[in-house]
Amino acid sequence: MAALESYSVKPSGMFPMTVRALDDHHLTLILNDAFTKGFWKNLDDNSAVEIRNPEGEVFSPPVKEFRS
């Protein structure tokens, strides 16, 4: 069984949240759900989402990338 990895996810203007996922693709599925049906569904499409992966790299895609 694969181990879950911890990602730090921080939408613009909010506190960071740790999301546990199998890999980047799994994280994208989790965030798609959060930004379309979940607790972050009301955020603006152009808001940045700071994501720190398990290797420490930081990415800041807009919310709309997770809503397609």
CNS distance restraints for C-alpha pairs under 8 A (distance, minus, plus):
assign (resid   2 and name CA) (resid  22 and name CA) 6.89 0.50 0.50
assign (resid   3 and name CA) (resid  22 and name CA) 6.49 0.50 0.50
assign (resid   4 and name CA) (resid  20 and name CA) 5.71 0.50 0.50
assign (resid   4 and name CA) (resid  21 and name CA) 5.11 0.50 0.50
assign (resid   4 and name CA) (resid  22 and name CA) 4.68 0.50 0.50
assign (resid   4 and name CA) (resid  23 and name CA) 7.67 0.50 0.50
assign (resid   5 and name CA) (resid  20 and name CA) 5.40 0.50 0.50
assign (resid   5 and name CA) (resid  21 and name CA) 5.41 0.50 0.50
assign (resid   5 and name CA) (resid  22 and name CA) 5.92 0.50 0.50
assign (resid   5 and name CA) (resid  23 and name CA) 7.01 0.50 0.50
assign (resid   5 and name CA) (resid  54 and name CA) 6.48 0.50 0.50
assign (resid   6 and name CA) (resid  18 and name CA) 6.29 0.50 0.50
assign (resid   6 and name CA) (resid  19 and name CA) 5.78 0.50 0.50
assign (resid   6 and name CA) (resid  20 and name CA) 4.63 0.50 0.50
assign (resid   6 and name CA) (resid  21 and name CA) 6.61 0.50 0.50
assign (resid   6 and name CA) (resid  53 and name CA) 7.19 0.50 0.50
assign (resid   6 and name CA) (resid  54 and name CA) 5.95 0.50 0.50
assign (resid   7 and name CA) (resid  18 and name CA) 5.59 0.50 0.50
assign (resid   7 and name CA) (resid  19 and name CA) 5.20 0.50 0.50
assign (resid   7 and name CA) (resid  20 and name CA) 6.20 0.50 0.50
assign (resid   7 and name CA) (resid  21 and name CA) 7.47 0.50 0.50
assign (resid   7 and name CA) (resid  51 and name CA) 6.80 0.50 0.50
assign (resid   7 and name CA) (resid  52 and name CA) 5.69 0.50 0.50
assign (resid   7 and name CA) (resid  53 and name CA) 4.93 0.50 0.50
assign (resid   7 and name CA) (resid  54 and name CA) 5.96 0.50 0.50
assign (resid   8 and name CA) (resid  16 and name CA) 6.30 0.50 0.50
assign (resid   8 and name CA) (resid  17 and name CA) 5.68 0.50 0.50
assign (resid   8 and name CA) (resid  18 and name CA) 4.62 0.50 0.50
assign (resid   8 and name CA) (resid  19 and name CA) 6.29 0.50 0.50
assign (resid   8 and name CA) (resid  50 and name CA) 7.85 0.50 0.50
assign (resid   8 and name CA) (resid  51 and name CA) 5.59 0.50 0.50
assign (resid   8 and name CA) (resid  52 and name CA) 5.03 0.50 0.50
assign (resid   8 and name CA) (resid  53 and name CA) 6.77 0.50 0.50
assign (resid   9 and name CA) (resid  16 and name CA) 5.45 0.50 0.50
assign (resid   9 and name CA) (resid  17 and name CA) 5.21 0.50 0.50
assign (resid   9 and name CA) (resid  18 and name CA) 6.15 0.50 0.50
assign (resid   9 and name CA) (resid  19 and name CA) 6.84 0.50 0.50
assign (resid   9 and name CA) (resid  49 and name CA) 6.79 0.50 0.50
assign (resid   9 and name CA) (resid  50 and name CA) 5.82 0.50 0.50
assign (resid   9 and name CA) (resid  51 and name CA) 4.69 0.50 0.50
assign (resid   9 and name CA) (resid  52 and name CA) 6.69 0.50 0.50
assign (resid  10 and name CA) (resid  14 and name CA) 6.25 0.50 0.50
assign (resid  10 and name CA) (resid  15 and name CA) 6.03 0.50 0.50
assign (resid  10 and name CA) (resid  16 and name CA) 4.13 0.50 0.50
assign (resid  10 and name CA) (resid  17 and name CA) 6.17 0.50 0.50
assign (resid  10 and name CA) (resid  49 and name CA) 5.60 0.50 0.50
assign (resid  10 and name CA) (resid  50 and name CA) 5.02 0.50 0.50
assign (resid  10 and name CA) (resid  51 and name CA) 6.45 0.50 0.50
assign (resid  11 and name CA) (resid  15 and name CA) 7.51 0.50 0.50
assign (resid  11 and name CA) (resid  16 and name CA) 7.27 0.50 0.50
assign (resid  11 and name CA) (resid  47 and name CA) 7.15 0.50 0.50
assign (resid  11 and name CA) (resid  48 and name CA) 6.08 0.50 0.50
assign (resid  11 and name CA) (resid  49 and name CA) 4.22 0.50 0.50
assign (resid  11 and name CA) (resid  50 and name CA) 6.13 0.50 0.50
assign (resid  12 and name CA) (resid  47 and name CA) 5.98 0.50 0.50
assign (resid  12 and name CA) (resid  48 and name CA) 5.43 0.50 0.50
assign (resid  12 and name CA) (resid  49 and name CA) 5.93 0.50 0.50
assign (resid  12 and name CA) (resid  50 and name CA) 7.39 0.50 0.50
assign (resid  19 and name CA) (resid  27 and name CA) 7.63 0.50 0.50
assign (resid  20 and name CA) (resid  27 and name CA) 7.69 0.50 0.50
assign (resid  21 and name CA) (resid  26 and name CA) 5.69 0.50 0.50
assign (resid  21 and name CA) (resid  27 and name CA) 5.36 0.50 0.50
assign (resid  22 and name CA) (resid  26 and name CA) 5.81 0.50 0.50
assign (resid  22 and name CA) (resid  27 and name CA) 7.35 0.50 0.50
assign (resid  23 and name CA) (resid  27 and name CA) 6.26 0.50 0.50
assign (resid  24 and name CA) (resid  28 and name CA) 6.21 0.50 0.50
assign (resid  25 and name CA) (resid  29 and name CA) 6.47 0.50 0.50
assign (resid  26 and name CA) (resid  30 and name CA) 6.34 0.50 0.50
assign (resid  27 and name CA) (resid  31 and name CA) 6.13 0.50 0.50
assign (resid  28 and name CA) (resid  32 and name CA) 5.98 0.50 0.50
assign (resid  28 and name CA) (resid  66 and name CA) 6.61 0.50 0.50
assign (resid  29 and name CA) (resid  33 and name CA) 6.43 0.50 0.50
assign (resid  30 and name CA) (resid  34 and name CA) 6.35 0.50 0.50
assign (resid  31 and name CA) (resid  35 and name CA) 5.96 0.50 0.50
assign (resid  31 and name CA) (resid  66 and name CA) 6.22 0.50 0.50
assign (resid  32 and name CA) (resid  36 and name CA) 5.97 0.50 0.50
assign (resid  32 and name CA) (resid  66 and name CA) 4.72 0.50 0.50
assign (resid  32 and name CA) (resid  67 and name CA) 5.52 0.50 0.50
assign (resid  32 and name CA) (resid  68 and name CA) 7.72 0.50 0.50
assign (resid  33 and name CA) (resid  37 and name CA) 5.49 0.50 0.50
assign (resid  33 and name CA) (resid  38 and name CA) 5.99 0.50 0.50
assign (resid  34 and name CA) (resid  38 and name CA) 4.04 0.50 0.50
assign (resid  34 and name CA) (resid  39 and name CA) 5.83 0.50 0.50
assign (resid  34 and name CA) (resid  40 and name CA) 5.58 0.50 0.50
assign (resid  34 and name CA) (resid  41 and name CA) 6.46 0.50 0.50
assign (resid  35 and name CA) (resid  39 and name CA) 7.14 0.50 0.50
assign (resid  35 and name CA) (resid  40 and name CA) 4.85 0.50 0.50
assign (resid  35 and name CA) (resid  41 and name CA) 4.36 0.50 0.50
assign (resid  35 and name CA) (resid  42 and name CA) 7.61 0.50 0.50
assign (resid  35 and name CA) (resid  43 and name CA) 7.49 0.50 0.50
assign (resid  35 and name CA) (resid  63 and name CA) 7.22 0.50 0.50
assign (resid  35 and name CA) (resid  66 and name CA) 6.75 0.50 0.50
assign (resid  35 and name CA) (resid  67 and name CA) 6.40 0.50 0.50
assign (resid  36 and name CA) (resid  40 and name CA) 7.44 0.50 0.50
assign (resid  36 and name CA) (resid  41 and name CA) 4.91 0.50 0.50
assign (resid  36 and name CA) (resid  67 and name CA) 6.04 0.50 0.50
assign (resid  37 and name CA) (resid  41 and name CA) 5.69 0.50 0.50
assign (resid  43 and name CA) (resid  47 and name CA) 6.99 0.50 0.50
assign (resid  43 and name CA) (resid  63 and name CA) 7.56 0.50 0.50
assign (resid  44 and name CA) (resid  63 and name CA) 7.09 0.50 0.50
assign (resid  45 and name CA) (resid  62 and name CA) 6.54 0.50 0.50
assign (resid  45 and name CA) (resid  63 and name CA) 4.93 0.50 0.50
assign (resid  45 and name CA) (resid  64 and name CA) 4.54 0.50 0.50
assign (resid  46 and name CA) (resid  62 and name CA) 5.25 0.50 0.50
assign (resid  46 and name CA) (resid  63 and name CA) 6.00 0.50 0.50
assign (resid  46 and name CA) (resid  64 and name CA) 6.46 0.50 0.50
assign (resid  47 and name CA) (resid  62 and name CA) 5.38 0.50 0.50
assign (resid  47 and name CA) (resid  63 and name CA) 5.69 0.50 0.50
assign (resid  48 and name CA) (resid  60 and name CA) 5.69 0.50 0.50
assign (resid  48 and name CA) (resid  61 and name CA) 5.68 0.50 0.50
assign (resid  48 and name CA) (resid  62 and name CA) 4.35 0.50 0.50
assign (resid  48 and name CA) (resid  63 and name CA) 6.11 0.50 0.50
assign (resid  49 and name CA) (resid  59 and name CA) 7.86 0.50 0.50
assign (resid  49 and name CA) (resid  60 and name CA) 5.10 0.50 0.50
assign (resid  49 and name CA) (resid  61 and name CA) 5.63 0.50 0.50
assign (resid  49 and name CA) (resid  62 and name CA) 5.84 0.50 0.50
assign (resid  49 and name CA) (resid  63 and name CA) 6.27 0.50 0.50
assign (resid  50 and name CA) (resid  58 and name CA) 6.72 0.50 0.50
assign (resid  50 and name CA) (resid  59 and name CA) 5.74 0.50 0.50
assign (resid  50 and name CA) (resid  60 and name CA) 4.38 0.50 0.50
assign (resid  50 and name CA) (resid  61 and name CA) 7.07 0.50 0.50
assign (resid  51 and name CA) (resid  58 and name CA) 5.52 0.50 0.50
assign (resid  51 and name CA) (resid  59 and name CA) 5.19 0.50 0.50
assign (resid  51 and name CA) (resid  60 and name CA) 6.13 0.50 0.50
assign (resid  52 and name CA) (resid  56 and name CA) 5.69 0.50 0.50
assign (resid  52 and name CA) (resid  57 and name CA) 5.50 0.50 0.50
assign (resid  52 and name CA) (resid  58 and name CA) 4.43 0.50 0.50
assign (resid  52 and name CA) (resid  59 and name CA) 6.52 0.50 0.50
assign (resid  53 and name CA) (resid  57 and name CA) 5.58 0.50 0.50
assign (resid  53 and name CA) (resid  58 and name CA) 6.62 0.50 0.50
assign (resid  61 and name CA) (resid  65 and name CA) 6.77 0.50 0.50
assign (resid  62 and name CA) (resid  66 and name CA) 7.92 0.50 0.50
assign (resid  63 and name CA) (resid  67 and name CA) 6.95 0.50 0.50
assign (resid  64 and name CA) (resid  68 and name CA) 6.97 0.50 0.50
